[in-house]
Amino acid sequence: MKPKRYKAIICEFMAFRTGHTFSTDTTFSQAALLDITPDDVCHWMNSRAFGEPDPDEAQSQ
């Protein structure tokens, strides 16, 4: 993955997680990155795929 694309994706994810936007030149601390949980990633991916962080079983099929 190209660095520019990586930065855009991590900034988009962190914006979802925190509720505010970040510019692509933002540097996230190690503590902020280590604070990410598998549930955070799952909720973000669900939101991207289904439009909500916790879709019910019927929506995911």
C-alpha positions in Angstrom: 0.0 0.0 0.0 1.3 3.4 -0.9 2.1 5.7 2.1 -0.3 8.4 1.0 -3.2 5.8 0.8 -2.2 4.4 4.2 -2.2 7.8 5.8 -5.7 8.6 4.4 -7.1 5.3 5.7 -5.6 5.6 9.2 -6.9 9.2 9.4 -10.3 8.1 8.3 -10.4 5.3 10.8 -9.2 7.6 13.7 -11.8 10.2 12.7 -14.5 7.5 13.0 -13.1 6.4 16.3 -12.7 9.9 17.9 -15.5 11.8 16.2 -13.3 14.5 14.6 -11.3 14.7 11.5 -7.5 14.6 11.1 -5.3 15.9 8.3 -3.2 13.4 6.5 0.0 14.9 7.9 -1.1 14.0 11.5 1.3 11.7 13.4 -0.5 9.5 15.8 1.3 8.5 19.0 2.2 5.0 19.8 -0.2 5.1 22.8 -3.1 6.2 20.5 -2.4 3.4 18.1 -2.0 0.8 20.8 -5.4 1.9 22.2 -7.1 0.6 19.1 -9.1 -2.6 19.8 -10.4 -5.3 17.4 -13.9 -4.0 18.2 -12.9 -0.5 17.0 -11.8 -2.0 13.7 -14.8 -4.2 13.4 -17.2 -1.3 14.0 -15.4 0.9 11.5 -15.5 -1.9 8.8 -19.2 -2.6 9.6 -19.9 1.1 9.2 -18.2 1.2 5.8 -19.9 -1.9 4.6 -23.4 -1.6 6.1 -23.7 2.0 7.0 -23.8 1.3 10.8 -21.3 0.0 13.3 -23.5 -2.8 14.7 -25.7 -4.2 11.9 -28.1 -6.9 12.8 -27.7 -10.4 11.4 -30.2 -9.8 8.6 -28.3 -6.9 7.2 -25.0 -8.7 7.1 -26.2 -11.5 4.8 
